[in-house]
Amino acid sequence: MLNVIFEVANMKKLSFLFFFICILISLKNQNAETKKGSSTFCTATNRFPSSWDLCPSLFLSMEDEEDGHSRGSLSYDFYRNSCPQAENIVRELVRDINRVKSSVAAALLRLAFHDCFIEGCDASILLDPAGGLKSEKESSPNLNLKGFDIINKIKSQIEEVCPGVVSCADIVVLAAREGVVQSGGPFYPVFTGRRDSTHSFPDEATLKLPSPQAQLPETLASFASKGFDQRETVSLLGGHSIGMIHCKFFINRLYNYNGTNKPDPSLDTQFLNILRFICNNSSASLADSLPSTLVAPFGCSKLLSKASSPDCMGSQSSTSEKPRSSTQLSSLEEPGINMAYEGPGVDFGRLYYRTLLQGRGILVSDQQLMSGEETAKWVNAYASDVSLFRRDFARAMVKLSNLQVLTGSDGQVRVNCSKMA
């Protein structure tokens, strides 16, 4: 009996010590350093399933270096002294908007992906054209992006409390994380301290964002160029679990796949008929008139019902965010399909992978995951084990959020996210 009492007492001491260490580490000020783009995770065991939530800063630290020049580092809770309300403002605003318009989560997730994938997470996606220079917003893959008004709203509220302190780049990744959580996805730690870019990269956005029409080798090469292996690529594409995609992104699969005048043979026949019913034959002509560089979204996906005037992410145009081109206008008039047809927060991830197993992937690049031995293995794994997917997706999102960030004296902190300071 005494042995049991002593064991319990020792376990309590160890638990307190673990928690105390977590607090100390999370309060450090930019001391944890690793090479650029890398992340170090503490493995959560079955005995400590909540260790991720208790001590997120144990899981990852990172410092940016380029050509041997250290540019500072990200840290957990970077604004704890300069603007302690910042992350709570992001969280509350995204939650409030999500209650009214659930499509916000997919829009924010896609916005973060399109920002981070091109020259890193630096808020370059938010810049408007200026001085005769184009912006990333004007590149064909980004014409249907939404969420700019939400980022601006968050930034405005933070500026009222902490003027000139919190970067737009940090707001983008924090808002995306909160959107994932609101959609039933996993929480993951976001290190902060990013700075905003002074440049926009429209040509890179046009050429380097992954294409929805890509065959598997092209998709894997695109993600590999950013440091993601096949497992990470498959888990990141699980972001297609939420949101809406309209028909122009997959219409070629329904009628004239690769110029064959036949549908994509990898598409389930019954599902093919469902998609044709949703999109109807009149949409087929769109395939010939759209740029081949149009990119369907990270965060776009599928539903088996008709939607009224969706954009690619299921968002409706807001009064503060007018369409930027005739292509956008036409996209708002098209029917589309949404993955979360069982309701938001239902089985985030697993349904997406199960559709691939059934030959019901909407985008070519999605269904192509079943054509590779390694990628198909992970599709099967995530379809059968949602906890494995959630863990891998969280880790991959942390890695994505840390791509090529600007820190320290590099970049700037914009007061207006769409304009350089």
Secondary structure in CASP SS format (residue, H / E / C, confidence):
PFRMAT SS
TARGET T0000
AUTHOR 0000-0000-0000
METHOD secondary structure of the structure
MODEL  1
M C 1.00
L H 1.00
N H 1.00
V H 1.00
I H 1.00
F H 1.00
E H 1.00
V H 1.00
A H 1.00
N H 1.00
M H 1.00
K H 1.00
K H 1.00
L H 1.00
S H 1.00
F H 1.00
L H 1.00
F H 1.00
F H 1.00
F H 1.00
I H 1.00
C H 1.00
I H 1.00
L H 1.00
I H 1.00
S H 1.00
L C 1.00
K C 1.00
N C 1.00
Q C 1.00
N C 1.00
A C 1.00
E C 1.00
T C 1.00
K C 1.00
K C 1.00
G C 1.00
S C 1.00
S C 1.00
T C 1.00
F C 1.00
C C 1.00
T C 1.00
A C 1.00
T C 1.00
N C 1.00
R C 1.00
F C 1.00
P C 1.00
S C 1.00
S H 1.00
W H 1.00
D H 1.00
L H 1.00
C C 1.00
P H 1.00
S H 1.00
L H 1.00
F C 1.00
L C 1.00
S C 1.00
M E 1.00
E E 1.00
D E 1.00
E E 1.00
E E 1.00
D C 1.00
G C 1.00
H E 1.00
S E 1.00
R E 1.00
G E 1.00
S E 1.00
L E 1.00
S E 1.00
Y E 1.00
D C 1.00
F C 1.00
Y C 1.00
R C 1.00
N C 1.00
S C 1.00
C C 1.00
P C 1.00
Q C 1.00
A H 1.00
E H 1.00
N H 1.00
I H 1.00
V H 1.00
R H 1.00
E H 1.00
L H 1.00
V H 1.00
R H 1.00
D H 1.00
I H 1.00
N H 1.00
R H 1.00
V H 1.00
K C 1.00
S C 1.00
S C 1.00
V H 1.00
A H 1.00
A H 1.00
A H 1.00
L H 1.00
L H 1.00
R H 1.00
L H 1.00
A H 1.00
F H 1.00
H H 1.00
D H 1.00
C H 1.00
F C 1.00
I C 1.00
E C 1.00
G C 1.00
C C 1.00
D C 1.00
A C 1.00
S H 1.00
I H 1.00
L H 1.00
L C 1.00
D C 1.00
P C 1.00
A E 1.00
G C 1.00
G C 1.00
L E 1.00
K C 1.00
S C 1.00
E H 1.00
K H 1.00
E H 1.00
S C 1.00
S H 1.00
P H 1.00
N H 1.00
L C 1.00
N C 1.00
L C 1.00
K C 1.00
G C 1.00
F H 1.00
D H 1.00
I H 1.00
I H 1.00
N H 1.00
K H 1.00
I H 1.00
K H 1.00
S H 1.00
Q H 1.00
I H 1.00
E H 1.00
E H 1.00
V H 1.00
C C 1.00
P C 1.00
G C 1.00
V C 1.00
V C 1.00
S C 1.00
C H 1.00
A H 1.00
D H 1.00
I H 1.00
V H 1.00
V H 1.00
L H 1.00
A H 1.00
A H 1.00
R H 1.00
E H 1.00
G H 1.00
V H 1.00
V H 1.00
Q H 1.00
S C 1.00
G C 1.00
G C 1.00
P C 1.00
F C 1.00
Y C 1.00
P C 1.00
V C 1.00
F E 1.00
T E 1.00
G C 1.00
R C 1.00
R E 1.00
D E 1.00
S C 1.00
T C 1.00
H C 1.00
S C 1.00
F C 1.00
P H 1.00
D H 1.00
E H 1.00
A H 1.00
T H 1.00
L H 1.00
K H 1.00
L C 1.00
P C 1.00
S C 1.00
P C 1.00
Q C 1.00
A C 1.00
Q C 1.00
L H 1.00
P H 1.00
E H 1.00
T H 1.00
L H 1.00
A H 1.00
S H 1.00
F H 1.00
A H 1.00
S C 1.00
K C 1.00
G C 1.00
F C 1.00
D C 1.00
Q H 1.00
R H 1.00
E H 1.00
T H 1.00
V H 1.00
S H 1.00
L H 1.00
L H 1.00
G H 1.00
G H 1.00
H H 1.00
S H 1.00
I C 1.00
G C 1.00
M E 1.00
I E 1.00
H E 1.00
C H 1.00
K H 1.00
F H 1.00
F C 1.00
I H 1.00
N H 1.00
R H 1.00
L H 1.00
Y H 1.00
N C 1.00
Y H 1.00
N H 1.00
G H 1.00
T C 1.00
N C 1.00
K C 1.00
P C 1.00
D C 1.00
P C 1.00
S C 1.00
L C 1.00
D C 1.00
T H 1.00
Q H 1.00
F H 1.00
L H 1.00
N H 1.00
I H 1.00
L H 1.00
R H 1.00
F H 1.00
I H 1.00
C H 1.00
N C 1.00
N H 1.00
S H 1.00
S H 1.00
A C 1.00
S C 1.00
L H 1.00
A H 1.00
D H 1.00
S H 1.00
L C 1.00
P C 1.00
S C 1.00
T C 1.00
L C 1.00
V C 1.00
A C 1.00
P C 1.00
F C 1.00
G C 1.00
C C 1.00
S C 1.00
K C 1.00
L C 1.00
L C 1.00
S C 1.00
K C 1.00
A C 1.00
S C 1.00
S C 1.00
P C 1.00
D C 1.00
C C 1.00
M C 1.00
G C 1.00
S C 1.00
Q C 1.00
S C 1.00
S E 1.00
T C 1.00
S C 1.00
E E 1.00
K C 1.00
P C 1.00
R C 1.00
S C 1.00
S H 1.00
T H 1.00
Q H 1.00
L H 1.00
S H 1.00
S H 1.00
L H 1.00
E C 1.00
E C 1.00
P C 1.00
G E 1.00
I E 1.00
N E 1.00
M C 1.00
A C 1.00
Y C 1.00
E C 1.00
G C 1.00
P C 1.00
G C 1.00
V C 1.00
D C 1.00
F C 1.00
G C 1.00
R H 1.00
L H 1.00
Y H 1.00
Y H 1.00
R H 1.00
T H 1.00
L H 1.00
L H 1.00
Q C 1.00
G C 1.00
R C 1.00
G C 1.00
I C 1.00
L C 1.00
V H 1.00
S H 1.00
D H 1.00
Q H 1.00
Q H 1.00
L H 1.00
M H 1.00
S H 1.00
G C 1.00
E H 1.00
E H 1.00
T H 1.00
A H 1.00
K H 1.00
W H 1.00
V H 1.00
N H 1.00
A H 1.00
Y H 1.00
A H 1.00
S H 1.00
D C 1.00
V H 1.00
S H 1.00
L H 1.00
F H 1.00
R H 1.00
R H 1.00
D H 1.00
F H 1.00
A H 1.00
R H 1.00
A H 1.00
M H 1.00
V H 1.00
K H 1.00
L H 1.00
S H 1.00
N C 1.00
L C 1.00
Q C 1.00
V C 1.00
L E 1.00
T C 1.00
G C 1.00
S C 1.00
D C 1.00
G C 1.00
Q E 1.00
V C 1.00
R C 1.00
V C 1.00
N C 1.00
C C 1.00
S C 1.00
K C 1.00
M C 1.00
A C 1.00
END
